[in-house]
Amino acid sequence: MTENVIIAKGLNLTFQTGDGAVQALKDVDLTVGKGEFVSFIGPSGCGKTTFLRVVAGLETATGGSVTVNGMTPEEARKSRAYGYVFQAAGLYPWRTIGKNVALPLEIMGFSKAEIAERVARTLELVDLAGFDKKFPWQLSGGMQQRASIARALAFDADILLMDEPFGALDEIVRDRLNEELLKLWGRTKKTCLFVTHSIPEAVYLSTKIVVMSPRPGRITDIIDSPLPAERPLDIRDSREFIEIAHRVREGLRAGHVDD
């Protein structure tokens, strides 16, 4: 039986703004099992990133509940239960790639020897071995995002939260990073929550796809993928892949109709 890592029940979040209340999430129920790769897809402003931020303890729900590893999100954040990869790589330009990856380890007080070992290991995981002395400006956008993923993996959290990390990259680079991320997930067995606007990306990467409606963000469909763990890029031409993509598209359309 799969262990549940993240459980959201009746989750609501309303922001108070100068123009009045804005409901970002409404009655969200979701369970994420250990080792799952869960993608969130929906129109801009539907609450995908907000949900990740609630899980990360960066936003506080105004109704319902959410637990992470049986803890509140704040407790999970303090116990360093997750790594977070943002839309932009967010690397410090004055620090080398190795030093950027080492930053959370330095903050956590790891020894120099342990930092060196973890930096080397995670850079190898994301195929950046030998680039530790380079600066961010010397790397391509795709390589910078791989360094950002390495930084999130460095302290070996069980959960990886990824907020549209490949959205700004061209399609060729994005395809390659999708392949590499899938292999990385297979090797590390992390629980991944991944925000995207791309239907093919969501279908290709995920064991579960969460389709969300326009604001207030609601879940219109949850799709458990029947695709095999081994997924070459040309699986996107298969009948099963196309059928899942069609269901995602229908879920997005239904969300707009309901709205």
C-alpha positions in Angstrom: 0.0 0.0 0.0 1.4 3.4 -1.0 2.2 5.8 1.8 0.4 9.1 1.5 2.9 12.0 1.7 0.6 15.0 1.0 -3.1 15.1 2.0 -5.3 18.2 1.2 -8.9 18.2 2.4 -11.4 21.0 1.6 -8.5 23.4 1.0 -9.4 27.0 0.5 -7.3 30.1 0.3 -8.6 33.6 0.0 -6.3 36.6 -0.4 -7.3 40.0 0.9 -6.4 42.8 -1.5 -7.1 46.5 -1.8 -9.8 45.6 -4.3 -11.4 43.1 -2.0 -11.2 39.4 -1.4 -9.7 37.1 -4.1 -10.3 33.3 -3.7 -7.3 31.5 -5.2 -8.2 27.9 -4.1 -11.7 26.4 -3.5 -12.5 23.0 -1.9 -9.3 21.3 -3.1 -9.1 17.6 -2.2 -6.0 15.8 -3.2 -3.8 12.9 -2.0 -0.2 12.4 -3.2 1.4 9.1 -2.6 5.1 8.6 -1.9 7.2 8.5 -5.1 4.5 9.8 -7.3 5.1 12.4 -10.0 2.1 14.7 -10.0 1.7 17.5 -12.5 -0.7 20.5 -12.1 -2.1 22.0 -15.2 -4.6 24.8 -15.8 -4.9 28.4 -17.0 -2.8 31.2 -15.6 -4.1 32.3 -12.2 -5.9 29.0 -11.4 -4.0 28.4 -8.2 -1.4 25.9 -9.4 1.6 27.8 -7.9 -0.5 28.8 -4.9 -1.1 25.2 -4.1 2.6 24.5 -4.2 3.3 27.4 -1.9 0.7 26.2 0.6 2.4 22.8 0.6 5.7 24.5 1.1 4.4 26.6 4.0 5.0 29.8 2.1 1.2 30.6 2.0 -1.3 29.8 4.7 -4.7 28.2 3.8 -7.8 30.0 5.0 -9.9 26.9 5.2 -9.6 23.1 5.1 -6.4 21.3 5.9 -3.2 20.1 4.3 -0.5 17.8 5.8 3.0 17.0 4.5 4.6 13.8 5.9 1.9 14.0 8.6 3.0 17.5 9.6 1.7 21.0 9.0 3.4 22.7 6.0 5.2 25.0 8.4 6.6 22.0 10.4 7.5 20.3 7.1 9.3 23.4 6.0 11.3 23.7 9.2 12.2 20.0 9.0 13.4 20.6 5.4 11.0 18.0 3.9 11.2 19.5 0.4 13.4 21.1 -2.2 11.8 23.9 -4.3 12.7 24.7 -8.0 11.3 28.1 -9.1 10.4 29.3 -12.6 13.7 31.1 -12.9 16.9 29.3 -11.9 17.6 32.0 -9.3 21.4 31.4 -9.2 23.6 34.0 -7.6 25.8 35.4 -10.4 28.8 36.0 -8.1 28.9 32.3 -6.9 30.1 29.4 -9.0 27.7 26.6 -9.9 29.2 24.5 -7.1 28.9 27.3 -4.6 25.3 27.9 -5.7 24.4 24.2 -5.1 26.3 24.3 -1.8 24.3 27.3 -0.5 21.5 25.5 1.4 24.1 23.0 2.8 26.1 25.9 4.1 23.0 27.4 5.7 22.2 24.1 7.3 25.7 23.8 8.8 27.0 20.7 6.9 30.7 20.1 7.2 33.0 21.2 4.3 33.7 17.5 3.4 30.0 16.6 3.4 29.2 19.7 1.3 31.8 18.8 -1.3 30.5 15.2 -1.5 26.9 16.2 -1.9 27.7 18.9 -4.5 29.7 16.5 -6.6 27.0 13.8 -6.3 24.1 16.1 -7.2 25.9 17.8 -10.1 26.6 14.3 -11.5 22.9 13.4 -11.1 21.9 16.3 -13.3 24.7 15.8 -15.8 26.7 18.8 -14.7 29.8 17.1 -13.4 32.9 19.2 -14.2 30.9 22.5 -14.2 31.3 23.3 -10.5 33.8 26.1 -11.1 31.8 27.8 -13.9 29.6 30.8 -13.2 25.9 30.9 -14.1 26.5 33.3 -17.0 28.8 30.7 -18.6 26.0 28.2 -18.8 22.9 27.9 -21.1 19.4 28.4 -19.7 18.8 24.7 -19.6 22.1 24.1 -17.8 21.2 26.8 -15.2 17.9 25.1 -14.5 19.7 21.8 -14.1 21.9 23.5 -11.5 18.8 24.8 -9.8 17.4 21.3 -9.6 20.8 20.1 -8.2 20.5 22.8 -5.5 17.1 21.5 -4.5 18.3 17.9 -4.4 21.5 18.7 -2.5 20.1 18.2 1.0 18.2 15.0 -0.1 14.6 16.1 0.8 12.0 13.4 0.0 9.7 15.9 -1.9 10.6 18.0 -4.9 8.3 21.0 -5.7 8.8 22.4 -9.2 7.1 25.6 -10.4 7.1 25.5 -14.2 10.9 25.2 -14.3 11.1 24.7 -18.1 8.5 27.3 -19.2 11.0 29.8 -20.5 13.1 27.3 -22.5 12.7 26.5 -26.2 11.0 23.3 -27.2 14.1 21.3 -28.1 15.8 22.1 -24.8 12.6 21.4 -23.0 12.2 18.0 -24.5 15.7 17.0 -23.5 15.2 18.3 -19.9 11.9 16.4 -19.7 13.7 13.2 -20.6 16.5 14.0 -18.1 14.0 14.8 -15.3 12.1 11.6 -15.9 15.4 9.6 -15.6 16.4 11.6 -12.5 13.0 10.9 -10.9 13.4 7.2 -11.7 16.8 7.2 -10.0 16.0 9.2 -6.9 12.3 8.0 -6.2 11.4 11.5 -5.0 7.8 12.6 -4.7 7.5 15.4 -7.3 4.9 18.1 -7.6 5.3 19.9 -11.0 3.4 22.9 -12.3 3.1 23.3 -16.1 1.0 25.0 -18.8 2.0 22.3 -21.3 -0.3 19.4 -21.9 2.4 17.2 -23.6 4.8 17.9 -20.7 2.2 17.0 -18.1 1.3 13.8 -19.8 4.9 12.8 -20.6 6.2 13.3 -17.0 3.4 12.3 -14.7 2.0 9.3 -12.9 -0.9 11.6 -12.0 -2.2 14.7 -13.7 -4.3 17.3 -11.7 -6.4 19.5 -14.0 -7.5 22.8 -12.5 -10.2 25.4 -13.4 -9.9 29.1 -13.7 -10.0 31.1 -10.4 -11.2 30.2 -7.9 -8.9 27.2 -8.5 -10.8 23.9 -8.3 -9.8 20.4 -9.4 -11.8 19.4 -12.4 -10.1 16.1 -13.1 -7.4 13.8 -11.6 -5.9 11.4 -14.2 -3.9 8.4 -13.1 -1.5 7.7 -16.0 -1.5 4.2 -17.5 1.8 4.9 -19.3 4.8 2.7 -18.5 7.7 4.0 -16.3 10.1 3.9 -19.3 9.0 6.7 -21.7 11.0 7.5 -24.8 9.9 10.8 -26.3 8.2 9.1 -29.2 5.6 7.7 -26.8 3.9 11.0 -27.4 2.8 9.6 -30.8 1.1 6.6 -29.1 -2.7 6.1 -28.9 -2.6 6.0 -25.1 -0.7 9.3 -24.9 -3.0 11.1 -27.3 -6.0 9.8 -25.3 -4.7 11.1 -22.0 -3.9 14.5 -23.7 -7.4 14.6 -25.0 -8.8 14.0 -21.5 -6.6 16.8 -20.1 -7.8 19.1 -22.8 -11.4 18.2 -22.1 -10.9 18.8 -18.4 -9.5 22.3 -19.1 -12.4 23.1 -21.3 -14.9 21.8 -18.7 -13.3 24.1 -16.1 -13.9 27.1 -18.3 -17.5 26.1 -19.0 -18.2 25.6 -15.3 -16.7 29.0 -14.6 
